[in-house]
Amino acid sequence: MPEPVTPAIEAAARILWNFHLVYDPLGPADLIIGLGSYDLRVADRCADLWHQGLATKILFTGKAGNWTNHLYTTSEAEAFAARAIGAGVPADAILIEPNATNIGENIRFAREMAGDTVKRVIIVTKPQTQRRAFATVRAQWPEINAAVTAPLHGFQDQPITTYPLDRLIHEMVGDVKRIVDYPVKGFQIAQSVPPAVADAFDFLVKAGYDHHL
């Protein structure tokens, strides 16, 4: 069992949180791509960007993964699509890719569906998976002009009832490990990990936040 979330553990978690954020500048795109997950606020952010007129189509991608088995009665993509339709996006503006089980497949399968005419995309994911999405799209869809963004809230608002703070910390620790390990496999481009992030990672692993490694 991991240690309770003490002030020191929360401080280390915030270091990882800030490292994972990207929030690229956004402009008009051919397609908004929402990466499926446990967090329906990603679909809300996609809907907001659609209403802003940044693209005319949204592609939701996702079947189920480490965090969503049995969470939805449909695929992640279909659950996200329903959420966006509820937010006023017409069904005919939405594409669904219901088979991806990880970020690499999200990007590869979205690339296959998008086709050669799509030149610029906006990738929308959870705040703490932006850096993984950034690195993945540049390795696995290098020709695309991609901006990465997420829902606009802070660390304190990311935990939700079904995925509380301890799970968020496990997830962020695991994603640092993937940022280190995946470039050699060709899954992501290489990125440097600042010493403060490496120290926070080691501290949290020693505290037992290792379930996503």
C-alpha positions as CSV (number, residue, x, y, z in Angstrom):
1,M,0.0,0.0,0.0
2,P,1.3,3.5,-0.8
3,E,1.8,6.0,2.0
4,P,-1.1,8.5,2.6
5,V,-1.0,11.7,0.6
6,T,1.1,13.8,3.0
7,P,2.1,17.4,2.1
8,A,5.5,16.1,0.9
9,I,3.8,13.6,-1.4
10,E,1.4,16.2,-2.7
11,A,4.4,18.6,-3.4
12,A,6.2,15.9,-5.4
13,A,3.0,15.1,-7.3
14,R,2.6,18.7,-8.2
15,I,6.1,18.7,-9.7
16,L,5.1,15.8,-11.9
17,W,1.8,17.5,-12.8
18,N,3.6,20.6,-14.0
19,F,6.1,18.6,-16.0
20,H,3.3,16.8,-17.8
21,L,1.5,20.0,-18.9
22,V,1.9,21.3,-22.5
23,Y,-1.0,23.6,-23.6
24,D,0.2,24.5,-27.0
25,P,-1.2,27.7,-28.6
26,L,-4.3,26.8,-30.7
27,G,-5.4,27.9,-34.1
28,P,-7.7,26.7,-36.8
29,A,-7.3,23.0,-37.6
30,D,-8.8,20.3,-39.9
31,L,-9.7,18.0,-37.0
32,I,-10.0,17.9,-33.2
33,I,-8.9,14.5,-31.8
34,G,-10.2,13.6,-28.3
35,L,-8.2,10.8,-26.6
36,G,-10.6,8.6,-24.7
37,S,-10.0,8.0,-20.9
38,Y,-11.9,8.0,-17.6
39,D,-12.2,11.8,-17.8
40,L,-15.2,13.1,-19.7
41,R,-14.0,16.6,-19.3
42,V,-11.8,15.9,-22.3
43,A,-15.0,15.6,-24.3
44,D,-16.2,18.9,-22.9
45,R,-13.0,20.6,-24.0
46,C,-13.4,19.1,-27.5
47,A,-16.9,20.5,-27.6
48,D,-15.8,23.9,-26.5
49,L,-13.1,24.0,-29.2
50,W,-15.7,22.9,-31.8
51,H,-18.0,25.7,-30.7
52,Q,-15.1,28.2,-31.0
53,G,-14.9,27.2,-34.7
54,L,-11.4,25.8,-34.5
55,A,-12.4,22.7,-36.5
56,T,-15.6,21.4,-38.1
57,K,-15.0,17.7,-37.1
58,I,-14.1,15.9,-33.9
59,L,-12.7,12.4,-33.8
60,F,-13.0,10.5,-30.6
61,T,-10.7,7.6,-30.2
62,G,-10.6,4.9,-27.5
63,K,-11.9,1.4,-26.6
64,A,-10.8,0.8,-23.0
65,G,-7.5,0.9,-21.2
66,N,-5.8,0.6,-17.8
67,W,-8.3,3.0,-16.2
68,T,-11.6,2.4,-18.0
69,N,-12.3,-1.3,-18.1
70,H,-16.0,-1.6,-17.0
71,L,-16.3,2.2,-16.5
72,Y,-18.6,2.8,-19.5
73,T,-21.3,0.6,-21.1
74,T,-19.8,1.6,-24.5
75,S,-16.3,2.3,-25.8
76,E,-14.5,5.4,-24.5
77,A,-15.0,7.0,-27.9
78,E,-18.8,6.4,-27.9
79,A,-19.1,7.7,-24.3
80,F,-17.1,10.9,-25.3
81,A,-19.2,11.3,-28.4
82,A,-22.4,11.2,-26.3
83,R,-21.0,13.8,-23.9
84,A,-20.1,16.1,-26.8
85,I,-23.6,15.7,-28.4
86,G,-25.0,16.6,-25.0
87,A,-22.9,19.8,-25.2
88,G,-24.4,20.8,-28.5
89,V,-22.1,19.2,-31.1
90,P,-24.1,17.7,-33.9
91,A,-23.7,13.9,-34.3
92,D,-22.7,14.3,-38.0
93,A,-19.7,16.4,-36.8
94,I,-18.3,13.5,-34.8
95,L,-16.1,10.5,-36.0
96,I,-15.7,7.5,-33.7
97,E,-12.6,5.2,-33.5
98,P,-13.6,2.6,-30.9
99,N,-10.6,0.2,-30.9
100,A,-7.6,2.0,-29.4
101,T,-6.4,0.8,-26.0
102,N,-3.5,3.2,-25.4
103,I,-2.2,6.5,-26.5
104,G,0.0,5.0,-29.3
105,E,-3.1,3.3,-30.8
106,N,-5.1,6.5,-30.3
107,I,-2.7,8.3,-32.5
108,R,-2.1,5.6,-35.1
109,F,-5.8,4.7,-35.5
110,A,-6.7,8.4,-35.7
111,R,-4.1,8.9,-38.3
112,E,-5.6,6.1,-40.4
113,M,-9.1,7.5,-40.1
114,A,-8.0,11.1,-40.8
115,G,-6.4,10.3,-44.2
116,D,-4.0,12.4,-46.3
117,T,-6.2,15.5,-46.5
118,V,-5.9,16.4,-42.8
119,K,-2.8,18.6,-42.3
120,R,-3.4,20.2,-38.9
121,V,-5.0,18.7,-35.8
122,I,-5.7,19.6,-32.2
123,I,-5.0,16.7,-29.8
124,V,-7.1,16.9,-26.6
125,T,-6.3,14.7,-23.6
126,K,-6.2,14.8,-19.8
127,P,-3.9,17.6,-18.5
128,Q,-1.4,15.1,-17.1
129,T,-1.1,13.1,-20.3
130,Q,-0.3,16.0,-22.6
131,R,3.4,15.4,-22.6
132,R,2.9,11.7,-23.6
133,A,0.5,12.7,-26.3
134,F,2.9,15.4,-27.5
135,A,5.8,12.9,-27.7
136,T,3.6,10.1,-29.3
137,V,2.2,12.2,-32.1
138,R,5.6,13.4,-33.1
139,A,7.0,9.9,-33.2
140,Q,4.0,8.1,-34.8
141,W,2.5,10.9,-37.0
142,P,5.5,13.1,-37.7
143,E,4.1,14.8,-40.8
144,I,1.1,16.2,-39.1
145,N,1.0,19.8,-37.6
146,A,-0.3,18.9,-34.1
147,A,-1.2,21.1,-31.2
148,V,-1.8,19.5,-27.8
149,T,-4.2,20.8,-25.2
150,A,-6.5,19.7,-22.3
151,P,-9.3,20.8,-20.0
152,L,-8.4,24.1,-18.4
153,H,-8.2,23.3,-14.7
154,G,-5.5,22.9,-12.1
155,F,-4.0,20.0,-10.1
156,Q,-6.5,20.4,-7.3
157,D,-9.4,19.9,-9.6
158,Q,-8.2,16.9,-11.5
159,P,-9.1,14.2,-9.0
160,I,-12.7,12.9,-9.4
161,T,-14.8,10.5,-7.5
162,T,-14.0,7.4,-9.6
163,Y,-10.3,8.4,-9.9
164,P,-9.2,10.2,-6.7
165,L,-5.8,11.8,-5.9
166,D,-3.9,8.6,-5.1
167,R,-4.8,7.1,-8.5
168,L,-3.8,10.4,-10.2
169,I,-0.4,10.1,-8.6
170,H,0.1,6.5,-9.6
171,E,-0.8,7.5,-13.2
172,M,1.6,10.5,-13.3
173,V,4.5,8.3,-11.9
174,G,3.8,5.7,-14.5
175,D,3.8,8.2,-17.3
176,V,7.2,9.6,-16.3
177,K,8.5,6.0,-16.6
178,R,6.9,5.7,-20.1
179,I,8.5,9.1,-21.2
180,V,11.9,7.6,-20.2
181,D,11.3,4.1,-21.6
182,Y,9.2,4.5,-24.8
183,P,11.6,6.4,-27.1
184,V,13.9,3.4,-27.6
185,K,10.8,1.4,-28.6
186,G,9.9,4.0,-31.2
187,F,6.6,4.8,-29.4
188,Q,7.6,8.5,-28.5
189,I,10.2,11.0,-29.3
190,A,12.9,11.4,-26.6
191,Q,12.5,14.1,-24.0
192,S,14.7,15.3,-21.2
193,V,13.5,14.8,-17.6
194,P,14.6,17.6,-15.4
195,P,16.4,16.6,-12.2
196,A,13.6,17.9,-10.0
197,V,11.1,15.7,-11.8
198,A,13.4,12.7,-11.6
199,D,13.8,13.3,-7.8
200,A,10.0,13.6,-7.4
201,F,9.5,10.4,-9.4
202,D,12.0,8.5,-7.2
203,F,10.4,9.9,-4.0
204,L,6.9,8.8,-5.1
205,V,8.0,5.3,-6.2
206,K,9.7,4.8,-2.8
207,A,6.5,6.0,-1.1
208,G,4.6,3.2,-3.0
209,Y,3.1,5.1,-5.9
210,D,4.2,2.4,-8.4
211,H,0.9,0.7,-9.5
212,H,1.2,2.1,-13.1
213,L,4.8,1.2,-13.7
